[in-house]
Amino acid sequence: MPLSAAQQQTFQNWLSRKNPNFKCPCCGQNNFQTGEIIAPPTLVNGAINMGGNTIPMLTLICSNCAHVSLFATIPIGI
């Protein structure tokens, strides 16, 4: 699910407060694009569960190396 402009601003404000000098853990650059909100599958009793209880996550993609960082949306307020 794409982020609205308000959600993007909420995330940018949150990231600036929590880690104002956030850099890519892979290449060290600090140019990113905000991706989408995803709901990754979970593993239940050894089987992949698509749906059900999950943690919605926001993707942040490094513009240099394409490394994807994941952030839980609920604590951010999204």
HUTA-V996334 format. One record per residue. N is the residue number from 1. RES is the residue in one small letter. SS is DSSP state (h for helix, s for strand, l for the rest). PHI is phi as a letter, one per 40 degrees, with the letter a starting at -180 (NA if undefined). D_LAST is the distance of its C-alpha to the last C-alpha in Angstrom with 2 decimals. Layout:
N&RES&SS&PHI&D_LAST, N&RES&SS&PHI&D_LAST
//
This chain:
1&m&l&NA&11.88, 2&p&s&c&11.78, 3&l&l&c&9.06, 4&s&l&c&9.98, 5&a&h&c&11.54, 6&a&h&c&9.27, 7&q&h&c&6.14, 8&q&h&c&8.98, 9&q&h&c&10.18, 10&t&h&d&7.31, 11&f&h&c&7.66, 12&q&h&c&11.36, 13&n&h&c&11.73, 14&w&h&c&10.30, 15&l&h&c&12.57, 16&s&h&c&15.36, 17&r&h&c&15.39, 18&k&h&c&15.33, 19&n&l&a&17.55, 20&p&l&c&18.93, 21&n&l&b&21.42, 22&f&l&d&19.37, 23&k&l&b&21.78, 24&c&l&c&21.95, 25&p&l&c&23.34, 26&c&l&c&25.66, 27&c&l&b&27.30, 28&g&l&g&26.33, 29&q&l&c&25.27, 30&n&l&b&22.34, 31&n&l&b&21.67, 32&f&s&b&18.51, 33&q&s&b&16.79, 34&t&s&c&13.17, 35&g&s&c&13.51, 36&e&s&b&11.61, 37&i&s&c&9.37, 38&i&s&b&12.19, 39&a&s&b&13.38, 40&p&l&c&16.42, 41&p&l&c&19.48, 42&t&s&b&20.76, 43&l&s&b&24.36, 44&v&s&b&26.03, 45&n&l&f&29.72, 46&g&l&g&30.22, 47&a&s&b&28.82, 48&i&s&c&25.72, 49&n&s&b&23.51, 50&m&l&c&21.56, 51&g&l&h&19.15, 52&g&l&g&19.20, 53&n&l&c&17.23, 54&t&l&a&14.96, 55&i&l&b&12.00, 56&p&s&c&9.43, 57&m&s&b&9.56, 58&l&s&c&8.96, 59&t&s&c&12.50, 60&l&s&b&14.10, 61&i&s&b&17.70, 62&c&s&c&20.66, 63&s&l&c&22.66, 64&n&l&c&25.84, 65&c&l&b&26.03, 66&a&l&g&23.15, 67&h&l&c&21.93, 68&v&s&b&18.45, 69&s&s&b&16.24, 70&l&s&b&13.47, 71&f&s&b&10.52, 72&a&s&c&8.89, 73&t&h&c&5.13, 74&i&h&c&5.74, 75&p&h&c&7.74, 76&i&h&c&5.71, 77&g&l&g&3.79, 78&i&l&b&0.00
//
